[in-house]
Amino acid sequence: MPTATSDPLAQVIALLRPRAIFSKGISGAGRWAVRYSAFGQPGFCAVTEGSCRLAVDGETPVVLEAGDFVLLPATPAFTMSGLEPAPPVLIDALQAASGQADPRGDVRYGRRDGPADVRQFGGYFAFASPDAALLVSLLPRMIHIRGVPRLTELVHMVGEEAAQENAGRSLILARLVEILLIEALRSVPRDAAQPGLLRGLADDRIAVALRHMHGDTERTWTVEGLALAAGMSRSTFFERFARIVGMRPMEYLQTWRMAVAKDLLSAGTVPLDEVAQRVGYGSASTFSTAFSRHVGMPPGRYMRRAVDLQPRDSGPLRPPLL
């Protein structure tokens, strides 16, 4: 893949392999509050009417209004409520769909009759990648976006498709969730991103280095070579990359290469020496040593285990990324 056209954000999202699981309309009226336990999987919602309060653990509470979109890449515990104080009802996140339903099938909180004070459409999905935790750590903990109607439209498309049993449903849902993730992440204001991939891509010089890492994994990169590509001195580049991305350059490169290697091995069809070459190692033995140190098992065993764990009734969502 040419470095000039590589898209690190799209590559990370593709490697995460999102699968849509659950989506539903949610509404609230009167005094109400719900406290969801930590879930760990990505959750999202788009407010279509009214307003409510969202307090995510570790983040500043926000008031959500019509047109707002929220994405939690690794949903921690949070409280959602009306604007008037109320004692929260504790909800197990794994049973989040068990709220009281109105005649249209929405999960309803607070007063059951009369008009709703807030309506939103939300849900959660899972990442199939074995490296999901590492890759998600490169993304913001909470993404709150206003004024992007396309996100609300995408959420509704996910909901409509999830409610059907049409041919190709799983594939369409996977693609819709990918688009939803990319649209949300690229809508994050530059100055609002936490250290991680988004901050790195927002920095013109660090973005050059990231695109080189993602676009040419076969090359034997060094800090000096990446600094030269970014037009910076070695020391300045090293400090700036670590501060903005939150990882040292070679640490990030190793994380990305091993994530790609896992993806290739999981397919079960790519020879070990070819996997080694695609992720920048001169021999299968050198790659095996590095992989075993990083993952805790040799690549051959990892490949056999990954193939055994794949569902028997459906293949991978996509072929290997690279």
C-alpha positions in Angstrom: 0.0 0.0 0.0 1.6 3.3 -1.0 2.4 5.6 1.9 1.0 8.6 0.1 -2.5 7.1 0.2 -2.5 5.2 3.5 -5.2 6.0 5.9 -4.2 5.0 9.5 -7.7 5.7 10.9 -9.5 3.6 8.4 -7.0 0.8 8.8 -7.3 0.8 12.6 -11.1 0.7 12.3 -11.0 -2.1 9.7 -8.6 -4.1 11.9 -11.0 -3.8 14.9 -13.7 -5.6 12.9 -16.8 -4.1 14.4 -19.9 -6.3 14.6 -23.3 -4.7 15.3 -25.1 -6.4 18.2 -27.9 -4.4 19.6 -29.6 -1.1 18.8 -32.9 0.4 20.1 -34.9 3.5 20.6 -34.6 5.0 24.1 -36.9 7.6 25.7 -37.4 9.3 29.1 -40.0 11.5 30.7 -40.4 13.2 34.1 -37.8 12.5 36.8 -35.6 9.6 35.9 -32.0 8.4 36.1 -30.3 5.1 35.2 -26.8 4.0 36.2 -25.2 1.5 33.8 -22.4 -0.7 35.0 -19.1 -0.7 33.0 -19.5 -2.7 29.8 -16.2 -2.5 28.0 -17.7 -2.8 24.5 -18.3 0.3 22.3 -21.6 2.1 22.8 -23.2 4.9 20.9 -26.3 7.1 20.9 -27.9 9.9 18.9 -30.4 12.2 20.5 -33.3 13.0 18.2 -35.6 15.0 20.4 -35.3 16.9 23.7 -32.4 16.7 26.1 -30.9 14.7 29.0 -27.8 14.5 31.2 -24.9 12.1 30.7 -22.2 11.6 33.3 -19.5 9.1 32.2 -17.1 8.0 34.9 -13.9 9.9 34.6 -15.3 12.5 32.2 -17.0 15.9 32.7 -20.9 15.5 32.8 -22.6 16.9 29.7 -26.2 17.8 28.7 -27.1 16.1 25.5 -29.5 17.9 23.1 -31.2 17.0 19.9 -28.6 16.5 17.2 -25.9 15.3 19.6 -24.0 12.1 19.1 -21.9 10.2 21.7 -19.5 7.3 21.1 -17.8 5.4 24.0 -15.2 3.1 22.4 -14.9 1.0 25.6 -18.0 1.9 27.5 -17.2 2.6 31.2 -19.8 3.0 33.9 -22.1 6.0 33.3 -25.3 7.6 34.5 -28.0 9.0 32.2 -30.9 11.1 33.5 -33.4 13.7 32.9 -32.6 17.3 33.7 -34.3 17.1 37.1 -32.5 15.2 40.0 -33.7 11.6 40.6 -32.2 8.6 42.4 -30.6 6.3 39.7 -31.9 2.9 38.9 -29.0 0.4 38.6 -28.8 -1.5 35.4 -26.6 -4.3 34.3 -25.1 -3.2 31.0 -25.4 -6.8 29.6 -29.2 -6.5 30.1 -29.5 -2.9 28.9 -32.4 -3.8 26.6 -34.6 -4.9 29.5 -36.1 -1.4 30.2 -39.8 -0.8 30.3 -41.1 -0.6 26.7 -43.7 1.6 25.2 -46.1 0.4 22.5 -43.5 1.2 19.8 -40.8 -1.0 21.4 -38.7 1.8 22.8 -36.9 1.4 26.1 -38.7 3.9 28.3 -37.4 5.4 31.5 -39.4 7.5 34.1 -43.0 8.3 33.5 -44.5 5.8 31.1 -47.5 7.9 29.8 -47.5 11.1 28.0 -44.9 12.7 25.6 -41.2 11.9 26.1 -38.8 14.7 27.3 -36.0 13.0 25.3 -35.7 10.5 22.5 -32.6 8.9 21.3 -31.4 5.9 19.3 -28.5 4.0 20.7 -26.9 0.6 21.1 -23.6 -1.2 21.3 -21.5 -3.5 19.2 -18.4 -5.6 19.7 -14.9 -5.6 18.1 -13.8 -9.0 16.8 -10.1 -8.1 16.8 -8.0 -9.9 19.5 -6.1 -6.6 19.8 -9.2 -4.5 20.4 -8.0 -3.3 23.8 -4.7 -2.0 22.4 -6.3 -0.4 19.4 -9.1 1.2 21.4 -6.5 2.7 23.7 -5.4 4.9 20.8 -8.9 6.4 20.6 -10.6 9.0 22.9 -12.5 7.6 25.9 -15.6 9.6 25.1 -16.6 11.3 21.9 -19.3 14.0 22.0 -20.2 15.6 18.7 -22.8 18.3 17.9 -24.1 19.5 14.6 -23.3 16.5 12.3 -26.7 15.3 11.0 -25.0 12.5 9.1 -24.1 10.7 12.3 -27.8 10.6 13.3 -28.7 9.3 9.9 -26.1 6.6 10.1 -27.4 5.5 13.6 -30.9 5.2 12.2 -29.6 3.2 9.3 -27.9 0.8 11.7 -31.1 0.5 13.6 -33.2 -0.2 10.5 -30.9 -2.8 9.2 -30.5 -4.5 12.6 -34.3 -4.8 12.9 -34.5 -6.8 9.6 -33.4 -10.3 8.7 -32.5 -9.5 5.1 -29.8 -11.3 3.1 -26.4 -9.8 3.7 -27.5 -8.2 7.0 -24.3 -9.0 8.9 -22.1 -7.6 6.2 -24.1 -4.4 5.8 -24.2 -3.9 9.6 -20.4 -4.3 9.8 -19.9 -1.8 7.0 -22.4 0.7 8.5 -20.7 0.5 11.9 -17.3 1.1 10.3 -18.6 4.2 8.5 -20.2 5.4 11.7 -17.0 5.0 13.6 -14.9 6.8 11.0 -17.4 9.6 10.6 -17.5 10.1 14.4 -13.7 10.0 14.9 -12.9 12.4 12.0 -15.6 14.8 13.3 -13.7 15.2 16.7 -12.3 18.8 16.8 -8.5 18.9 16.6 -8.1 20.6 19.9 -10.5 18.2 21.7 -8.7 15.0 21.0 -6.8 13.2 23.8 -3.3 11.8 23.2 -3.6 9.0 20.7 -4.1 8.3 17.0 -6.5 11.2 16.4 -4.1 13.7 18.0 -1.3 12.3 15.9 -3.2 12.6 12.7 -4.2 16.2 13.5 -0.5 17.1 13.7 0.8 17.6 10.2 4.3 16.3 10.9 3.4 13.4 13.1 0.7 12.4 10.6 3.4 11.9 8.0 5.2 9.4 10.2 2.0 7.6 11.0 1.1 7.3 7.4 4.5 5.9 6.6 4.2 3.3 9.4 0.8 2.2 8.3 1.5 2.4 4.6 4.8 0.5 4.4 4.9 -2.0 7.2 7.4 -4.1 5.3 10.1 -1.4 5.5 12.7 -1.5 8.3 11.8 1.8 9.9 14.0 3.6 12.4 13.3 6.7 14.6 15.9 8.5 12.4 14.1 7.5 9.2 10.7 8.5 10.5 12.1 11.8 11.8 13.6 12.5 8.4 10.3 11.8 6.7 8.5 14.1 9.1 11.1 16.8 8.5 12.3 16.9 12.1 15.4 16.2 14.2 15.5 12.8 15.9 15.1 14.1 19.4 12.4 16.6 18.6 10.4 14.0 16.6 10.7 11.4 19.4 9.5 13.8 22.1 6.7 15.2 20.0 5.5 11.7 18.9 5.4 10.3 22.4 3.7 13.4 23.8 1.0 13.5 21.1 0.4 9.8 20.4 1.0 8.6 24.0 3.5 5.9 22.8 7.1 6.0 21.7 7.5 5.7 17.9 9.0 2.2 17.9 6.5 1.1 20.5 3.6 2.3 18.3 5.2 0.7 15.2 5.6 -2.6 17.0 2.0 -2.5 18.3 0.7 -1.9 14.8 2.9 -4.6 13.2 1.8 -7.2 15.7 -1.9 -6.3 15.2 -1.5 -6.7 11.5 0.4 -10.0 12.0 -2.4 -11.3 14.2 -4.9 -10.4 11.5 -3.0 -12.2 8.9 -2.4 -15.3 11.1 -6.1 -15.4 12.0 -7.0 -16.0 8.3 -5.1 -19.3 8.5 -4.1 -19.1 4.9 -1.0 -16.9 4.8 2.4 -18.7 5.1 4.5 -17.7 8.1 7.4 -16.4 6.1 5.0 -14.1 4.1 3.5 -12.8 7.3 7.0 -12.0 8.6 7.8 -10.2 5.3 4.6 -8.1 5.4 5.3 -6.8 8.9 8.9 -5.9 8.3 10.9 -8.9 9.4 13.7 -10.4 7.3 13.0 -14.0 8.3 10.3 -16.2 9.8 12.6 -17.1 12.8 13.2 -13.4 13.7 9.5 -12.7 13.4 8.6 -15.7 15.5 10.9 -14.6 18.3 9.5 -11.1 18.3 5.9 -12.3 18.1 6.3 -14.8 20.9 7.8 -12.0 23.1 4.9 -9.7 22.3 2.0 -12.1 22.3 3.2 -14.8 24.7 3.0 -17.7 22.2 4.6 -18.6 18.9 2.8 -17.5 15.7 2.0 -21.1 14.6 0.2 -21.8 17.8 -1.6 -18.5 17.7 -2.8 -19.2 14.1 -4.1 -22.6 15.0 -6.0 -21.3 18.0 -7.4 -18.4 16.1 -8.7 -20.7 13.3 -10.2 -23.1 15.9 -12.1 -20.2 17.6 -13.7 -18.9 14.4 -17.4 -19.5 14.1 -18.1 -22.6 12.1 -21.2 -21.1 10.4 -19.6 -18.0 9.1 -16.2 -16.9 8.0 -14.3 -13.8 8.9 -16.0 -10.5 8.2 -13.3 -9.6 5.7 -10.0 -10.9 4.3 -6.8 -9.9 6.1 -6.2 -6.2 6.1 -2.9 -6.2 4.3 
